[in-house]
Amino acid sequence: MKKLKLAVLVSGSGTNLQTLINAQQANELPIEIVGVISNREDAYAIERAKNANINVAVLSHTSSGKRMAIKTFEKHALKQLQEWQADLVVLAGFMRVLSGDFINACPAPIINIHPSLLPKFKGLDTHARAIDAGEEEHGCSVHIVTAELDSGQILTQAVLQVADDDTADTLQQRVHQLEYQILPFTIAMIAKGVFATDKAEYLDVQQGEIVAECLPRLPWKLQLG
Ligand code: GRF
């Protein structure tokens, strides 16, 4: 099977990136990570990519004490993605909001892993907000990135039951474990063509529209925790 060329955008620790690196190295996924872009020069994800001999572009948002405007970041990132010829862009803990212009101009579809059961808890502090809201279920979602934050077509969700003694910290750890399963699973489905990668299909699709007659409606919900 032709390998899907992934570009991964990161801002932090990069444990999801590491899961993808491990899967690539073990030949468990038909992927080739062609490059990693970090908007922070102190992101540990950079070390992970370098250790795996993956191209890294650091487009720091605070280089020389000045904040890089998002437009400047996007201009450099687009050039990089074109050069790497990525088939799919994966936001894995990438903490800047990308503009509609970037998303439209991006040469490949973009997916994001978000730590909540969207559409609940868009944005930050998802675990604390889930606890405060008394949620019985929580988890994470992989969705198509559109101009509206955390609102594009949801492809997959991994669900866990919130325990009485869960805190925001324990939930974060438990959800992270689910992320390491659902992100590679979703990428495998994209690589196999089960989820289309044509951006236009997702931009027009309605939530819950049938992907194919014989398949479940989106999002696919997996009880993993
Ligand atoms: C994950 O919880 C992801 O859902 C969120 O940012 C976190 C990234 O973690 N978008 P890591 O950098 O992959 O360890």
Boltz pocket constraint, residues with backbone or C-beta under 6 A from the ligand:
constraints:
  - pocket:
      binder: B
      contacts: [[A, 12], [A, 13], [A, 14], [A, 15], [A, 16], [A, 17], [A, 91], [A, 92], [A, 93], [A, 94], [A, 113], [A, 114], [A, 115], [A, 140], [A, 176], [A, 179]]
      max_distance: 6.0
